[in-house]
């Protein structure tokens, strides 16, 4: 990194942005195994936020890897870099006053903690989207588990690469027990209780 760089603070404050938008900002970080329901839940939450007049943006794992992070593989090293970049992008969205949603497997506790440290304490909301491996495999919308079991996809999380579950997530959603609308309700309730969005 160049030593000739200087961080420039914005002249517009977070409070001014919140007043303009009518709500607070945060990074809602969905983590869980492939097939656990991260993208489904994140998309449903964003739809609900739109109806509530909340400015939001969803960063989806596949979409980001097709663009910003298309130079990265799925090795452990590149997975770390993938999450680091997403954390930095999420931080920018939060600074803009937006409620940023990110849906990534992000299997390692240390990587998620690194993203948490980028933001003020109350601006990172970890949502553990929890479903047993057998349930995730039975869903397998992209056929990835079958390919991983056949040895066609190396380093696949949950098969031959570990997933480290959150120990103290802000929100814990068990998608084999809770349907999507109820899960969205639980997240909305949390956001209201934290004063990030207004009760409708």
Secondary structure, DSSP 8 states (H G I E B T S, - for coil): --SS------SS-HHHHHHHHTS--EEEEEE--TTSSHHHHHHHHHHHHHHTT--EEEEEHHHHHTTTTTT--SSHHHHHHHHHHHHHHHHHHHHTT-EEEEE-----HHHHHHHHHHS-GGGEEEEEEE--HHHHHHH-TTSHHHHHHTTSSSS-BTTTB-----SS-SEEEETTTS-HHHHHHHHHHHHHHTTSS---
